[in-house]
Amino acid sequence: MPTGYEVEELPKSAAITLPDNGGRFQYVVAPTAGGLQVVSRISFNKAAYSAEEYANLREFYSLIVAKHAERIVLKKKL
């Protein structure tokens, strides 16, 4: 984290699972001593998905993209 700044706002942690345990997304942002730790994990439990699963898979990816677009807001210390 830049010297002289502090965290004002962090994204909330998230855990999203595809139906039938087809995959999982975990996202955590946590303050550490002098910085931030951002962990993003995507795991798939299948090598191929059927056409019927496509809508769920597309929504899963949309949620991942939206979560990664959330901002970390820092403010200058007074």
N, CA and C atoms as a LAMMPS dump frame, in Angstrom:
ITEM: TIMESTEP
0
ITEM: NUMBER OF ATOMS
234
ITEM: BOX BOUNDS ff ff ff
-5.0000000000000000e+02 5.0000000000000000e+02
-5.0000000000000000e+02 5.0000000000000000e+02
-5.0000000000000000e+02 5.0000000000000000e+02
ITEM: ATOMS id mol type element x y z
1 1 1 N 0.848 -1.159 0
2 1 2 C 0 0 0
3 1 3 C 0.904 1.236 0
4 2 1 N 0.518 2.262 -0.728
5 2 2 C 1.359 3.462 -0.755
6 2 3 C 1.503 4.086 0.632
7 3 1 N 2.68 4.619 0.901
8 3 2 C 2.926 5.279 2.175
9 3 3 C 1.992 6.469 2.319
10 4 1 N 1.413 6.62 3.506
11 4 2 C 0.537 7.749 3.778
12 4 3 C -0.918 7.52 3.4
13 5 1 N -1.272 6.304 3.012
14 5 2 C -2.652 5.997 2.643
15 5 3 C -3.202 4.897 3.542
16 6 1 N -4.52 4.868 3.667
17 6 2 C -5.195 3.821 4.42
18 6 3 C -6.421 3.36 3.647
19 7 1 N -6.911 2.192 3.999
20 7 2 C -8.065 1.616 3.31
21 7 3 C -9.334 2.332 3.754
22 8 1 N -10.112 2.765 2.783
23 8 2 C -11.419 3.349 3.08
24 8 3 C -12.528 2.335 2.811
25 9 1 N -12.367 1.562 1.734
26 9 2 C -13.413 0.609 1.366
27 9 3 C -12.804 -0.581 0.631
28 10 1 N -13.252 -1.777 1.012
29 10 2 C -12.809 -3.013 0.361
30 10 3 C -14.015 -3.759 -0.188
31 11 1 N -13.844 -4.495 -1.28
32 11 2 C -14.926 -5.359 -1.753
33 11 3 C -15.219 -6.444 -0.717
34 12 1 N -16.448 -6.891 -0.67
35 12 2 C -16.815 -7.983 0.236
36 12 3 C -16.311 -9.303 -0.335
37 13 1 N -15.972 -10.213 0.549
38 13 2 C -15.56 -11.552 0.125
39 13 3 C -16.748 -12.256 -0.521
40 14 1 N -16.45 -13.207 -1.397
41 14 2 C -17.517 -13.937 -2.085
42 14 3 C -17.097 -15.374 -2.331
43 15 1 N -18.081 -16.254 -2.335
44 15 2 C -17.889 -17.655 -2.71
45 15 3 C -19.107 -18.051 -3.534
46 16 1 N -18.871 -18.457 -4.771
47 16 2 C -19.95 -18.807 -5.691
48 16 3 C -19.694 -20.219 -6.204
49 17 1 N -20.725 -21.035 -6.199
50 17 2 C -20.6 -22.419 -6.662
51 17 3 C -21.582 -22.672 -7.798
52 18 1 N -21.119 -23.354 -8.835
53 18 2 C -22.003 -23.762 -9.926
54 18 3 C -22.922 -24.883 -9.446
55 19 1 N -24.104 -25.018 -10.048
56 19 2 C -24.987 -26.133 -9.689
57 19 3 C -24.281 -27.479 -9.87
58 20 1 N -24.694 -28.444 -9.095
59 20 2 C -24.129 -29.803 -9.129
60 20 3 C -22.624 -29.799 -8.882
61 21 1 N -22.151 -28.808 -8.124
62 21 2 C -20.736 -28.692 -7.773
63 21 3 C -19.834 -28.716 -9.013
64 22 1 N -20.298 -28.045 -10.087
65 22 2 C -19.544 -28.022 -11.343
66 22 3 C -18.334 -27.114 -11.319
67 23 1 N -18.274 -26.205 -10.354
68 23 2 C -17.143 -25.293 -10.242
69 23 3 C -17.342 -24.363 -9.063
70 24 1 N -16.285 -23.638 -8.726
71 24 2 C -16.347 -22.753 -7.561
72 24 3 C -15.446 -21.545 -7.785
73 25 1 N -15.91 -20.395 -7.296
74 25 2 C -15.137 -19.158 -7.334
75 25 3 C -15.067 -18.607 -5.921
76 26 1 N -13.857 -18.282 -5.473
77 26 2 C -13.653 -17.677 -4.158
78 26 3 C -12.875 -16.386 -4.351
79 27 1 N -13.298 -15.338 -3.638
80 27 2 C -12.646 -14.036 -3.735
81 27 3 C -12.566 -13.441 -2.337
82 28 1 N -11.353 -13.087 -1.923
83 28 2 C -11.141 -12.521 -0.59
84 28 3 C -10.142 -11.376 -0.695
85 29 1 N -10.481 -10.242 -0.096
86 29 2 C -9.55 -9.124 0.04
87 29 3 C -9.399 -8.88 1.529
88 30 1 N -8.159 -8.947 2.013
89 30 2 C -7.924 -8.794 3.446
90 30 3 C -6.738 -7.87 3.693
91 31 1 N -6.89 -6.961 4.663
92 31 2 C -5.748 -6.117 5.016
93 31 3 C -4.659 -6.946 5.691
94 32 1 N -3.413 -6.597 5.409
95 32 2 C -2.269 -7.23 6.054
96 32 3 C -1.404 -6.124 6.637
97 33 1 N -0.359 -6.485 7.327
98 33 2 C 0.545 -5.483 7.89
99 33 3 C 1.185 -4.695 6.746
100 34 1 N 0.75 -3.462 6.576
101 34 2 C 1.336 -2.603 5.554
102 34 3 C 0.839 -2.837 4.141
103 35 1 N -0.246 -3.58 3.962
104 35 2 C -0.721 -3.817 2.604
105 35 3 C -2.062 -4.51 2.556
106 36 1 N -2.335 -5.099 1.408
107 36 2 C -3.573 -5.846 1.189
108 36 3 C -3.236 -7.174 0.534
109 37 1 N -4.024 -8.173 0.834
110 37 2 C -3.89 -9.461 0.164
111 37 3 C -5.18 -9.71 -0.608
112 38 1 N -5.05 -9.949 -1.904
113 38 2 C -6.199 -10.257 -2.749
114 38 3 C -6.034 -11.689 -3.246
115 39 1 N -7.036 -12.526 -2.95
116 39 2 C -7 -13.922 -3.373
117 39 3 C -8.232 -14.176 -4.235
118 40 1 N -8.002 -14.669 -5.442
119 40 2 C -9.083 -15.024 -6.355
120 40 3 C -8.8 -16.431 -6.873
121 41 1 N -9.715 -17.351 -6.588
122 41 2 C -9.537 -18.745 -7.013
123 41 3 C -10.745 -19.19 -7.822
124 42 1 N -10.471 -19.766 -8.967
125 42 2 C -11.521 -20.339 -9.802
126 42 3 C -11.158 -21.8 -10.027
127 43 1 N -12.077 -22.685 -9.713
128 43 2 C -11.815 -24.11 -9.943
129 43 3 C -13.015 -24.727 -10.657
130 44 1 N -12.708 -25.624 -11.566
131 44 2 C -13.738 -26.346 -12.306
132 44 3 C -13.594 -27.826 -12
133 45 1 N -14.713 -28.482 -11.77
134 45 2 C -14.701 -29.897 -11.42
135 45 3 C -15.052 -30.792 -12.603
136 46 1 N -15.239 -30.177 -13.765
137 46 2 C -15.567 -30.934 -14.968
138 46 3 C -14.699 -30.426 -16.11
139 47 1 N -14.394 -31.291 -17.046
140 47 2 C -13.617 -30.89 -18.22
141 47 3 C -14.515 -30.327 -19.317
142 48 1 N -15.781 -30.731 -19.34
143 48 2 C -16.716 -30.274 -20.372
144 48 3 C -18.085 -30.044 -19.738
145 49 1 N -18.82 -29.081 -20.297
146 49 2 C -20.155 -28.744 -19.801
147 49 3 C -21.146 -28.886 -20.944
148 50 1 N -22.336 -29.355 -20.627
149 50 2 C -23.36 -29.578 -21.653
150 50 3 C -24.013 -28.26 -22.058
151 51 1 N -24.743 -28.291 -23.148
152 51 2 C -25.459 -27.106 -23.622
153 51 3 C -26.471 -26.631 -22.58
154 52 1 N -27.051 -27.555 -21.837
155 52 2 C -28.024 -27.195 -20.801
156 52 3 C -27.369 -26.431 -19.647
157 53 1 N -26.088 -26.632 -19.45
158 53 2 C -25.366 -25.96 -18.359
159 53 3 C -24.798 -24.604 -18.775
160 54 1 N -24.917 -24.271 -20.052
161 54 2 C -24.29 -23.058 -20.578
162 54 3 C -24.779 -21.789 -19.88
163 55 1 N -26.076 -21.659 -19.64
164 55 2 C -26.618 -20.449 -19.005
165 55 3 C -26.011 -20.253 -17.614
166 56 1 N -25.906 -21.335 -16.848
167 56 2 C -25.299 -21.239 -15.517
168 56 3 C -23.822 -20.879 -15.602
169 57 1 N -23.118 -21.451 -16.565
170 57 2 C -21.694 -21.168 -16.742
171 57 3 C -21.473 -19.71 -17.153
172 58 1 N -22.336 -19.215 -18.023
173 58 2 C -22.237 -17.819 -18.46
174 58 3 C -22.487 -16.864 -17.285
175 59 1 N -23.482 -17.145 -16.468
176 59 2 C -23.766 -16.325 -15.287
177 59 3 C -22.604 -16.387 -14.294
178 60 1 N -22.017 -17.554 -14.133
179 60 2 C -20.857 -17.752 -13.262
180 60 3 C -19.718 -16.819 -13.687
181 61 1 N -19.404 -16.813 -14.987
182 61 2 C -18.35 -15.932 -15.497
183 61 3 C -18.715 -14.461 -15.333
184 62 1 N -19.97 -14.112 -15.52
185 62 2 C -20.408 -12.723 -15.342
186 62 3 C -20.198 -12.265 -13.901
187 63 1 N -20.5 -13.129 -12.945
188 63 2 C -20.301 -12.792 -11.534
189 63 3 C -18.817 -12.629 -11.206
190 64 1 N -17.975 -13.454 -11.816
191 64 2 C -16.524 -13.341 -11.606
192 64 3 C -16.016 -12.004 -12.141
193 65 1 N -16.426 -11.65 -13.346
194 65 2 C -15.997 -10.383 -13.948
195 65 3 C -16.48 -9.202 -13.106
196 66 1 N -17.718 -9.249 -12.637
197 66 2 C -18.258 -8.162 -11.811
198 66 3 C -17.494 -8.036 -10.496
199 67 1 N -17.16 -9.15 -9.883
200 67 2 C -16.427 -9.118 -8.61
201 67 3 C -15.03 -8.542 -8.813
202 68 1 N -14.367 -8.922 -9.899
203 68 2 C -13.028 -8.398 -10.179
204 68 3 C -13.055 -6.91 -10.524
205 69 1 N -14.195 -6.389 -10.94
206 69 2 C -14.311 -4.968 -11.296
207 69 3 C -14.58 -4.076 -10.08
208 70 1 N -14.884 -4.664 -8.928
209 70 2 C -15.142 -3.861 -7.732
210 70 3 C -13.865 -3.138 -7.31
211 71 1 N -14.039 -1.952 -6.771
212 71 2 C -12.897 -1.096 -6.449
213 71 3 C -12.424 -1.248 -5.005
214 72 1 N -11.126 -1.112 -4.861
215 72 2 C -10.5 -0.96 -3.552
216 72 3 C -10.236 0.535 -3.419
217 73 1 N -10.815 1.155 -2.391
218 73 2 C -10.699 2.604 -2.228
219 73 3 C -9.729 2.912 -1.09
220 74 1 N -8.72 3.712 -1.413
221 74 2 C -7.751 4.165 -0.418
222 74 3 C -7.951 5.657 -0.192
223 75 1 N -7.62 6.121 1.011
224 75 2 C -7.671 7.56 1.271
225 75 3 C -6.376 7.987 1.94
226 76 1 N -6.027 9.22 1.691
227 76 2 C -4.797 9.761 2.25
228 76 3 C -5.002 10.027 3.738
229 77 1 N -4.037 9.6 4.552
230 77 2 C -4.111 9.842 5.991
231 77 3 C -3.948 11.329 6.255
232 78 1 N -4.678 11.808 7.231
233 78 2 C -4.581 13.231 7.592
234 78 3 C -3.53 13.461 8.643
